[in-house]
Amino acid sequence: LGKAKGVLHLCCAKKHSTYTRAAFYDNSTYFQKVPENTTEESILNKMRKSYTNNKWNKVAPIYKEKAIVSYLYLQPKAKNFEKFRPLASYFHHLLKGVYRRASMGLTVILKNLTTAQHFNLFSTYQTKDHLENIFDKIELYNKLYEQPYVKVFSGDVQQLFTELKHSTIISALKWALMKIQSTKAGR
């Protein structure tokens, strides 16, 4: 079924079908079912229209070579083969350039904000120092404010797309954009 780090993973077709249904089809919060008569070309045309309407050509050119609708698949986790990570193919995605530039922009924003403003890690070697910093901040907020409000999320990339509410993600992006405008890099 899948290969990761040189390991071949085999799974009962019925069991895999159950995992797939739970990850994609039953998860209507993040995945929409399209009508059966929907064609790949109609989806690509909808994406092209969105690209034009949102003026994303200012961000990056549209991917023109053999663009296809990304297929979704499950990658088994190495630690527990009964858990899967939902993935989408990105290689021939129509908006590949736009997504790449957006991720680069977000990385620049986060790297230019001080770690006092966010708790993102760019290297796993920073974990211990970062955790100590987080607890110091929470302790400081408890001393400074009667009822401090700290919103903390812990997770991996998969959880970013499958567990955080879109409104929370948008709120965090707006916060980051507001914060970066007050820095030298954002002016």
N, C-alpha and C positions, 0 to 999 in steps of 0.2 A: 504494500500500500504506500509506504513512504520511506525515504532514506534520510537519515540525519546523522552526521558525524560518523559515517561509515556503517551505520546500523540499519539493517533492513527490518522494517516493522510490518508484520502481517496481522490482519484483524478480520474477524468474522464479518462477512458482508452485512448481515442483519444488525450486528452490534454497531458497525460503522454507520449504517443508515440511521440508527437511533441517535448516535452522537451528532451526526450532521443535522438531523432535524432539530435537535435541541439547540445547537449552536447557531443555526441560520434561520430556519423556517419558523420555529416557535418564538424566536427573539424578534418580535415585531417592533421593539423600541429602536433597534439599529438597522434592521434589514427589512426592506419593503418587498412584498410579493408583486410581481408584474403580471399583467394579464397574459394568458397563454398565447395569444396571437401577436405579442410584442416581438419585433424582430431586432436583431443586433444592430442593423442599420438605423432603425428608429431611435434606439437608445443613444447611439453615437451622434445622431442629428440633434437630439435633445441636449447632449453635452456640448456640442458645437454652438448651439443657440445660447446656452448658459455662458459659455466662454465669451461670445460676442457681446451679449447683454451686460455682463459684468466687467467688460473691458479688461479682461485678463491678458490681452495681448500686450498690455503695458508691463505685465509681470514677466511673461515668457511666451515664446511662440508655441503654438499648438503642435502636438506630435503628429506628423503627417505620414510617417512610414508605417504601413500595415497596422494601423491602430485597431485594437479589438476591445470588446467589453471584457473587463477583468473577470476571471473565474475565481470562485471562492473554494478554498479547500481547507482541510484540517491537518495540522502538523502535530504528531504526538509529542508530548513532553518527555524528555529523556529521563527525568526523575520519577515519573509516574505515567506509564503507558495507557492508563485509563483516563488521563486528562489530555485535552487537545487544545492547541492554540489556533484560533481561526485566522487564516491569512488570505490575502487577495493578491493575485498576480499584478505586478506593477510595470513589468518590462515593456509592454506595448500599450500602456494606458494613454488615452488621448490627452489627458491633462498632466502627464508625467513631469513636464518642465515646470508647470505652475506649482505643482505640489512640492517639487524639489526646491524651487526658489522660496516658497513659503516656509519650508522647514529650515532652510538656511537663514532666512530672516529672523525666525523665532530664536534660533540658536544665537545669532548675533545679539538680539535683544537681551536674552537671558544672561549671556556672558558679560554684557555691559552693565547689568544691574548688580549691585553688591549682593553678596550672600546674606546680608542682613535683611534683604527684601524678599528673597525666595529661598527655597531649600532644595533646588534641583541639583543633582549630582552629574558631573560630566565624566567622572572616573570613579570606579568602585573603590579605589584606594582612599578616597576622601570620606568614606562612610563613617568611620569612627569619629573623626573630627567634626564632621557635619552633624552627627547625632548629638554630640556634646553641645554644639552651638545651638541646636534646636531646643534642647532642654534648658540651656542658659537663657535663651530668649523667652521661653514660656515662664520661667521663674521670674524674670525681670518684669514681664507683662503682669504677672500676678501681684507683684509689689507696686507697680505704677498705677494699675487700674483696678477698680472695684470688681468689675466683671469683664475681664478681657475676652475678646473674640478672636480666636485663632482657628483658621480653617486649614486642616492638614489632610492630604491624601497620600496614601502609600500604595504603591503598586508597580506593575510592570507595563510595558507597552500594550500588551493585550488588554489589560484592564482599562487603559486609557480609552480604548475604543468600544469596549463592551460593558463597562460598568459606570463610568462617569456620565452624568446627564449632559446633554448638549448645552443646556443653559449654563451649567457650571463651567464647562470648557470655554464658552464664549465670554463669561464673566471674567475668567482668569486671563484670557487674551486681552480683554479691554483694560484690565488692571495693569498688565505688563506694558501695553502701549502707553497708558497714562504715565506710568513710572519712568519709562525710557525717555519721554519728552522732557523731563526735568534734568536729564544728564547731558554731559558734553557730547556723547555719542548721538543722542537723540535730537540735538539742535541743529 
